[in-house]
Amino acid sequence: MTTLTKTRMQRRPQGQAARHAGDIARLLPAIVWAALILVPIVFLILISLRSAQSYAQAPLAFPKSFDVQNYIDAWNQGTLPSAFVNNLVVTGASVVGVVILASFAAYGIVRWSGRTGNRLYVYFVLGLIVPFQLGLPILFKLWAQIGLVDSLPGIILVQIGANLPLAVFLYSGFLRSVPVELEEAARIDGAGDLRIFVSVVFPLLRPATATVVILTAITVWNDLIVSLFFLSTPTNQTLPLTIIGFISIVSSNQPLIFACGVIAILPIIVLFVLLQRFFMSGITAGALRG
């Protein structure tokens, strides 16, 4: 074995170690960020599985036994089941409405030749800058006149309008990467604009749609301001508003309150796990190409 060969064999492990060290250094911020997110969630779950007595003795101690009674009590007490159903209805309807309206609007904006499409795009982007909460007092008066106050359809319409700007922004950025030749080929085969969008274009927007679904669902599911502004009847209230009222009743039982928090965040975590592989590609494409 020559001296040159021995030198190369000695350098190879050193080079691999340096690459591994570089990979760890690049991943370190992501690891720290993941820890900052996961640690509170872990404490939230652990505390929710403890009794009020054990929590009072040692709030941050690891539970000696896991008890799901807090979840049973949280679900059975108050109006939590009806609020959970209301949240599902409002969030599901809002997500469907945003996906349909934003995808159609973005398709028209991107494929609209001339300055009109650019002006409409700027109009929607302005919605990302101006907080929609500023218009809630005027909207409340309008909703009161047409009978939409204290109703689920009323806040569904508000949530759709509030989440449209970001969805149009993401869809528009992603649509600019869709080849126009695919639509021209479908048009030669006799397909109309609606058929082209539904059968050809929209299936290609899966990453953007997953991103819009996740962001809209998180925003609507956790929203408190709109529900607090428009809903008053207990049977119509959404989950965040109901949990706040429930906390005022059981404020001394911290594990029970934490169990309510776990119930509230669980559907969103499940949704994100199901769609997360499309999430980053969709939001990156929408941000960079928009």
C-alpha positions in Angstrom: 0.0 0.0 0.0 1.5 3.3 -1.1 1.9 6.3 1.1 -0.6 8.3 -0.9 -3.3 5.6 -0.4 -2.7 5.5 3.3 -3.0 9.3 3.5 -6.3 9.2 1.6 -7.7 6.5 4.0 -6.7 8.6 7.0 -8.4 11.7 5.5 -11.7 9.9 4.7 -12.8 9.4 8.3 -11.8 12.9 9.2 -13.9 14.2 6.2 -16.9 12.1 7.2 -16.7 13.4 10.8 -16.5 17.0 9.6 -19.6 16.4 7.5 -21.5 14.9 10.4 -20.5 17.8 12.6 -21.7 20.2 9.9 -25.0 18.4 9.6 -25.6 18.5 13.4 -24.7 22.2 13.4 -27.2 22.9 10.7 -29.9 20.9 12.4 -29.3 22.4 15.9 -31.6 25.4 15.5 -34.4 23.0 14.3 -33.8 20.7 17.2 -33.9 23.7 19.7 -37.1 25.0 18.0 -38.7 21.6 18.2 -37.8 21.3 21.8 -39.3 24.7 22.6 -42.6 23.5 21.0 -42.7 20.0 22.3 -41.8 20.6 25.9 -45.0 22.7 26.7 -47.1 20.1 24.9 -45.6 17.3 27.0 -46.2 19.2 30.2 -49.7 19.9 29.1 -50.5 16.2 28.6 -48.7 15.1 31.7 -50.5 17.6 34.0 -53.8 16.7 32.4 -53.3 13.1 33.5 -52.8 13.9 37.2 -55.2 14.4 40.0 -55.8 17.9 41.6 -54.3 16.7 44.9 -51.0 15.4 43.4 -50.7 18.5 41.2 -51.1 20.7 44.3 -48.3 18.9 46.1 -45.8 18.9 43.3 -46.9 20.8 40.1 -44.0 19.8 37.9 -43.4 16.3 39.2 -43.8 13.3 36.9 -47.1 11.6 37.5 -46.9 8.3 39.4 -50.0 7.1 37.7 -52.0 8.2 34.6 -55.7 9.0 35.2 -58.0 9.9 32.3 -60.8 11.0 34.7 -60.0 14.6 33.9 -60.9 14.1 30.3 -64.2 12.4 31.2 -65.1 15.2 33.6 -64.1 17.9 31.1 -66.2 16.3 28.4 -69.3 15.7 30.5 -69.3 19.0 32.4 -70.7 22.1 30.8 -71.4 22.4 27.1 -68.1 21.1 25.8 -69.6 18.4 23.4 -71.8 20.9 21.6 -69.0 23.4 21.5 -66.8 20.8 19.9 -69.4 20.0 17.3 -69.8 23.7 16.6 -66.1 24.1 16.2 -66.0 21.2 13.7 -68.9 22.7 11.7 -67.5 26.2 11.6 -63.9 25.1 10.8 -65.0 22.5 8.2 -67.3 24.9 6.4 -64.8 27.7 6.5 -62.0 25.5 5.1 -64.2 24.3 2.3 -65.4 27.8 1.4 -61.8 29.2 1.5 -60.4 26.4 -0.7 -63.1 26.8 -3.3 -63.3 30.6 -3.5 -59.5 31.2 -3.2 -58.6 28.6 -5.8 -61.1 30.0 -8.3 -60.1 33.6 -7.6 -56.3 32.8 -7.8 -56.9 30.9 -11.1 -58.7 33.9 -12.6 -56.1 36.4 -11.3 -53.1 34.4 -12.6 -54.6 33.6 -16.0 -56.2 37.0 -16.5 -54.1 38.9 -19.0 -53.5 42.6 -18.6 -53.4 44.8 -15.6 -56.8 43.7 -14.1 -55.3 40.5 -12.7 -52.4 42.3 -11.1 -54.8 44.9 -9.5 -57.0 42.1 -8.1 -53.9 40.4 -6.8 -52.8 43.5 -5.0 -56.3 44.0 -3.6 -56.2 40.5 -2.0 -52.6 41.0 -0.7 -53.7 44.2 1.0 -56.0 42.0 3.1 -52.8 40.5 4.6 -51.7 44.0 5.8 -54.9 45.4 7.2 -56.3 43.5 10.2 -59.8 42.3 9.5 -60.7 42.9 13.2 -60.9 46.6 12.4 -64.1 46.0 10.4 -65.8 43.8 13.0 -68.0 46.7 14.6 -69.3 47.7 11.1 -69.8 44.0 10.2 -71.7 43.4 13.4 -74.2 46.1 12.5 -74.6 44.7 9.0 -75.0 41.1 10.3 -77.6 42.3 12.9 -79.7 43.9 10.2 -79.8 40.7 8.1 -80.2 38.3 11.1 -76.7 36.6 11.1 -75.7 37.6 14.6 -75.5 34.7 17.1 -75.5 32.1 14.3 -73.0 29.7 12.9 -73.5 30.7 9.3 -72.7 34.3 10.3 -69.3 33.5 11.8 -68.6 31.1 8.9 -68.9 33.9 6.4 -66.7 36.1 8.5 -64.0 33.4 8.8 -64.1 32.8 5.0 -63.6 36.4 4.3 -60.9 36.8 6.9 -58.8 33.9 5.5 -59.3 34.5 1.8 -56.3 36.9 1.3 -53.6 34.5 2.5 -55.2 31.6 0.6 -55.3 33.6 -2.6 -51.7 34.6 -2.1 -50.6 31.0 -1.7 -52.7 29.7 -4.6 -51.5 32.5 -6.9 -47.9 31.7 -6.2 -48.3 28.0 -6.8 -50.5 28.5 -10.0 -47.7 30.4 -11.7 -45.7 27.2 -11.7 -48.4 25.2 -13.5 -47.6 24.9 -17.2 -50.2 26.6 -19.4 -49.6 23.9 -22.1 -51.6 21.5 -20.0 -54.7 23.7 -20.1 -54.2 24.4 -23.8 -54.1 20.7 -24.5 -57.3 20.1 -22.6 -59.0 23.0 -24.4 -58.1 21.5 -27.8 -59.8 18.3 -26.6 -63.0 20.4 -26.1 -62.9 21.0 -22.4 -64.3 24.3 -21.1 -62.7 26.6 -18.5 -64.5 25.0 -15.5 -63.7 21.5 -16.6 -60.1 22.4 -17.2 -59.7 23.9 -13.7 -61.5 21.1 -11.9 -60.0 18.1 -13.8 -56.5 19.5 -14.8 -55.4 22.4 -12.7 -56.9 21.8 -9.2 -55.4 18.3 -8.8 -52.0 19.8 -9.4 -52.6 22.3 -6.5 -52.5 19.6 -3.8 -49.5 21.0 -1.9 -51.0 24.5 -1.9 -54.4 23.1 -0.9 -52.9 21.2 2.0 -51.2 24.4 3.2 -54.4 26.4 2.9 -56.3 23.7 4.7 -53.9 23.6 7.6 -53.4 27.4 8.0 -57.2 28.1 7.7 -58.1 25.3 10.1 -55.7 26.4 12.8 -56.8 30.0 12.5 -60.6 29.2 12.6 -60.3 26.5 15.2 -58.4 28.6 17.7 -60.3 31.9 16.9 -61.8 33.6 19.9 -62.4 37.2 18.8 -65.0 36.5 16.1 -66.9 34.1 18.4 -66.7 36.5 21.3 -68.0 39.3 19.1 -70.9 37.5 17.3 -72.0 34.6 19.6 -73.9 34.8 22.8 -76.2 31.8 23.1 -74.3 28.9 24.9 -75.5 26.3 22.4 -74.0 28.3 19.5 -70.6 29.0 21.2 -67.4 27.6 19.8 -64.8 25.6 21.7 -62.4 28.5 22.8 -65.3 30.6 24.1 -66.8 27.6 26.0 -63.4 26.7 27.5 -63.0 30.2 28.8 -66.3 30.0 30.5 -65.5 26.6 31.9 -62.2 27.7 33.3 -64.0 30.4 35.3 -66.0 27.7 37.0 -63.2 25.2 37.7 -60.3 27.6 38.1 -59.0 25.7 41.1 -58.6 22.4 39.3 -55.6 22.9 37.0 -55.4 19.3 35.7 -59.0 19.6 34.5 -58.3 22.8 32.7 -55.2 21.2 31.0 -57.4 18.3 29.9 -59.7 20.8 28.2 -56.6 22.2 26.4 -55.6 18.8 25.2 -59.1 18.2 23.8 -59.0 21.5 22.0 -55.6 21.0 20.3 -55.9 17.3 19.5 -57.9 17.7 16.2 -55.4 20.3 14.8 -52.4 18.1 15.7 -54.0 15.1 13.9 -54.8 17.3 10.9 -51.2 18.6 10.7 -49.7 15.1 11.0 -51.9 13.9 8.1 -51.0 16.9 5.8 -47.6 17.9 7.0 -45.7 16.3 4.0 -47.5 18.7 1.7 -47.3 21.7 4.0 -43.8 23.0 3.6 -43.7 22.5 -0.2 -46.9 24.4 -0.5 -46.1 27.3 1.7 -42.6 27.7 0.2 -43.9 27.6 -3.4 -46.6 30.2 -2.6 -44.2 32.5 -0.8 -41.4 32.4 -3.4 -43.4 32.4 -6.6 -46.0 34.9 -5.3 
